Amino acid sequence: MNDLAYFLGYCHVFVLIVMKSEIQMVIEMKKKVRTQRVTRTFLPKRMRILFVTVFILFSALIVRLGVVQIANGQSYEKTVEKNESLMVNSPVPRGNIYDRNGKLIVGNKPQRAITFIRTSDSTQKERLEVSRKLANLIDVNTESITERDKKDYWIRMNPSKADQKVSPSEIDRIQSEQGVSVKEADQRIYQLTLDRISEKEFSSFSKEELEALAIYQNMSSGYALSPQMIKNKGVTIMEYAQVSAHLDEMPGVNVTTDWTRSYPLDHTLRSVLGDVSSTRAGLPKDLLHEYLAEGYNRNDRVGTSYLELEYEDLLRGQKKKVKNVIKDGEVVDTKVIQPGDSGKDLVLSIDVELQKAIEEIIQEELTKHIGTKGSPYLDRAFVVMMDPYTGEIEAMVGQKMEEILPNGKIKFQDYSLGTFTSSYESGSVVKGATLLTGYMTNHLKPGERIVDEPLYIKGTPKKSSWFNEWGQNSEPISDLYALEKSSNSYMWKVALRIAGNRYVPEAPIQLNGEPFRTFREHFAQMGLGVPTGIDLPGESPGYEGTAEHPGLLLDFAIGQYDTYTPMQLVQYVSAIANGGERVQPHLLKEVREPSNQSPALGSIVYKKEPEVLNRIDATQEEIQHIQKGFYRVFHGAEGTANLFKDAPYNAAGKSGTAEAFYKGPNMEKAKPTYNTSLVGYAPFDHPEIAFSTVVPWSHQKHDPYINKIISKRVMDKYFELKKQDK
C-alpha cells in the first residue's frame, strides 16, 4: 500500500513538471505569433496528446486504486498480517479420570517448565549459542543422545576439521560420477565425513557440551514459532529462577508451567490406564499422519496405550490458540485468540475401593502358595466383576509376582490388562456352554439322563469323570447333576452326538460334519472364543486350536483345548445370568465437562448405555435349566463349589479345573500342571453382579482351591461394601 502511494506521488510530480514545461512553450510560441502578426490562435498537437495521456493515466490509476482498496483490501491486509504474525496451538491439560464414585484415578500435576520458541529466521549458530548458555543454568538428561547425534554435533562445532575428513579429489570424484545428483553427492560426502570421525573425537565432549547438545536437539525439533519443551521434569526452583533472570540473554527461551499425569492410587489399575507420550517422543510413528491430519503437532503428548489411547479424542481437550506477533524475526507480543479447554473428564464404571480390596485378597492368597512344592509354577491370578445387565466393569484385577525380595516377601505388579489380553484353558466352567450347544443343535433335551461311565475308545487311553474313574459309580445322571458334580463323561457323550456318533466301547470315533465349527459358533454366542468388545485396544480373542481329531473334540467339550480370557468368561456367565443376552463389557460410564470446583464433577456430556451384542439362540426354558444347574453347583450336597451354600447373597455358578502346561517366561520345555477357575453371579433370582476368577498353573497334584477361596472372599467383600454404602 505504501509503495502504491509513493508511485502515485511520483506520477503527480512528473505530470506537473511536464505540464509546466509545455505551458511555457505555448507562451513563447504565442509571443512569436504576435510578433509575426498572425491573428489565428491554436493549441499545439503535442500539447493535446499530452493532456489525453495524462487523463488516461490518472483514470487508470484511480481505477487501480479502487480495486486495491475496495475489492482486494481485506486480502492484502490478511497477507500483511500473515507476514507479521503466526497462529500457534498451545496444548492444554488432559482430562481427569474418576471411578464410579468420583474418586480420582488419573489427574494432572503442575510442574515448572522451560521452553524455547524458534523463529523462522533463527540460525544454527544462534541456537547453538543459546543452548550453551542454557546448559550452564540447568541440568538435562543426556542418556538419549546417540553416537550419530554426537558426530553431527562434532561437525557443527568443528567445521574446518570436518572439511578435512574428505579430500578435494574425493569430492570431485563423487560429484563427477554419472547419474549422481547434487543432493546424492552431498549425502555421500557427509556420510564419509561421519564415518571418519573417530571415537576419540566424538567422545571428547564435556558434560556441559552434551547437555548443550541435548538442549539444541530440543530447540531444533518441531515447527518454527511453536513452543518446544526443553525441560519439564525435575526443574528446580533454582534453575527456574536462574533462567528467568537471564531470559534477555537467550532469545526464544521462556519459563512457564506444564503438567504431568499423576496417579493417586499408585499401581492400582496402572497397566490398564495406559501411558501418555513425552514431548520428546511426541506422536507415535505408526499414527503420525492420522494425528497430523487432526491438527496435532509432532511433539504433542498423546495417549499411546490402553485407556489413554482409546479415549484420546476426549481426554486431549481443545488447544489454546495463540497469535505470536513477529517483528524482525522475533516474537514481540503474544495474543490469546481462543482460550483452550481442558480435556473432558472420564468417569469409569470401576469401583476403586472394591478394586483395591480384591488386589489385597489375591495377593494374600497367592502369597500362601507361591513357591511351595504343591504350586511351583503359580505366579498370577485374575478376577473380573461385571454388571450382567449393563456390562459395567466394576473391578478387573490381575496380580502377578514380580520378584521375591531378600526378606522373603513377594513383590507384586499390576496385571489388570491380563484380564483381556491373556487366555488360558478354563476347564469345566464351560460345561454350561456345552449343554446349551447340545440343546440348540437338537442333540440333547433339558433333563435328559445319560450314563456316566469311563469311555474306552479305540487307540486312546481310558477317559473318565473325576468321581468315577473305574466305573464304580456308573449310572444314568441328569444334565443338572452333571453340572453339579462336574461330569466329564456326560459332556463327552454330548460332543459325540454333535459329531454324529454314539459311544460304542472299544470302537473308533469318526467325526461327521464340522463339529469343531459347530461348537465354536455356539460358544461364540455366549462370548467364548471371540472378542468381548471391551473398550480397550489389544483384546485377545483367545487361542483356537488348529488340529481337529476326535480326542481334541472331547477335550474341547470340557474346556481343555481352546483358551479363553477372564473377560470372556465373565461375559459368558453374565449371558446365562441375565437370561441369554451377550452384553458388551465396558469401562466408560460417563463423560463429563472438566470441573473447577473439586471434588465436585462437571456436568454430564455423555452417558454410556448398555449394548447387547447378540442373544443366545436358546429358549428361556433351556437357559433357566442351566441356571438351575449352576445353582446346584453352589448349593447342592455334591456341588463342586458349595462353600457358597450359606452365603446370604444366594449365588450360583460353575467351577473348573483344566489340565495345562506351564512353558515358563522363556518358553522352556512344557511342564504339566493345572489351571483352576470359577464363574458365578448373585443374587440368583435378580443378579446384580457376575464374576470370573482364573488362577493359571495353580497346583500340581493336590488342589488347594485357590480359585474358590478367592472367589468367596471377593463376593463377600462386594456385598459388604454394598451394605456400607447404603
Buried (B, 14 or more C-beta within 10 A) or exposed (E): EEEEEEEBEEBEEEBEEEBEEBEEEBEEEEEEBEEEEEEEEEEEEEBEEBEEEBEEEBEEBEEEEEEBEEEEEEEEEEEEEEEEBBEBBBBBBBBBBBBBEEBBBBBBEEBBBBBBBBBEEBEEEBBBBBBBBBBEBBBBEBEEBEEEBBBBBBBBBBEEEBEEBBEEEEBEEBBEEEEEEEEEBEEBBBEBBBEEBEEEBBEEBEEEBBBBBBBBBBBBBBBEBBBBBBBBBEBEEEBBEBBEEBEEEBBBBBBEEBBBBEBEBEEBBBBBBBBBBBBBBBBBEEBEEEBEEEEBBBBBBBBBBBBBBBBBEBBBBBBBBBBBBBEEEBBEEBEEEEEBBBBBBBBBBBBBBBBBBBBEBBBEBBEEBBBEEEBBBBBBBBBBBBBBBBBBBBBBBBBBBEEEEEEEEBEBBBBBBBBBBBBBBBBBBBBBBBBBBBBBBEBBEBEBEBEBBBBBBEEBEEBBBEBBEEBEBBEEBBBBBBBBBBBBBBBBBBBBBBBEBEBEEEEEBEBEEEBBEBBBBBBBBBBBBBBBBBBBEEBBBBBEEEEBEBBBBBBBBBBBBBBBBBBBBBBBBBBBBBBBBBBBBBBBBBBBBBBEEEEEBBEEEEEBEEEBBBEBBBEEEBBBBBBBBBBBBBBBEEBBBBBBEEBEBBBBBBBBBBEBEBEEEEEEEEBEBBBBBBBBBBBBEEBBBBBBBBBBBBBBEEBBBBBBBBBBBBBBBBBEEBEEEE
